[in-house]
Amino acid sequence: MSTLLKRLAVGIAVFVISGAAVIIAAFFFFAAVYFWFEEILSPPLAALATMGALLAFAIIVIILGYLVSASLKRKPRRRFDWLVELLDAPEGLSAVAIGNALGRRLQAFARENAQATVVASLLAGLAIGISPGLRALLREVLKD
């Protein structure tokens, strides 16, 4: 988990530093555009022309951002189709099939995430060992 947090921190730092660099670069770019317009036009018209160029740039960025975000939208996945198929099974077979399918999925998850499974098991054991209410609940569940 700490690796994930470290990667997230590095990603945020890179984003902030590169964002600041882009803002500074954009300032110098539009200052250069202003000085270029000032050679051709009067200073007030050069400022208006620079503003127009900046607004055109902003509109282009907004349109590109909209197009990229539209292409990144999640397509609906049918994540629980396997469960719906199991629920359509005959009455006696349904509970057994669901139990088997869930057991297989949990076993696959435990194999893929061994470290997280061990930590979760240790925390669950600690919680049951500390809490008398959880021990009593576990006894009642296991009696049936």
Contacts in CASP RR format, 6 or more apart in sequence:
PFRMAT RR
TARGET T0000
AUTHOR 0000-0000-0000
METHOD contacts of the structure
MODEL  1
MSTLLKRLAVGIAVFVISGAAVIIAAFFFFAAVYFWFEEILSPPLAALAT
MGALLAFAIIVIILGYLVSASLKRKPRRRFDWLVELLDAPEGLSAVAIGN
ALGRRLQAFARENAQATVVASLLAGLAIGISPGLRALLREVLKD
30 50 0 8 1.000
30 53 0 8 1.000
30 54 0 8 1.000
33 49 0 8 1.000
33 50 0 8 1.000
33 53 0 8 1.000
34 46 0 8 1.000
34 47 0 8 1.000
34 50 0 8 1.000
37 45 0 8 1.000
37 46 0 8 1.000
37 49 0 8 1.000
37 50 0 8 1.000
38 46 0 8 1.000
40 46 0 8 1.000
41 49 0 8 1.000
82 101 0 8 1.000
83 98 0 8 1.000
83 101 0 8 1.000
86 94 0 8 1.000
86 97 0 8 1.000
86 98 0 8 1.000
86 101 0 8 1.000
87 94 0 8 1.000
87 98 0 8 1.000
89 97 0 8 1.000
109 117 0 8 1.000
110 117 0 8 1.000
127 134 0 8 1.000
128 134 0 8 1.000
128 135 0 8 1.000
128 138 0 8 1.000
129 135 0 8 1.000
END
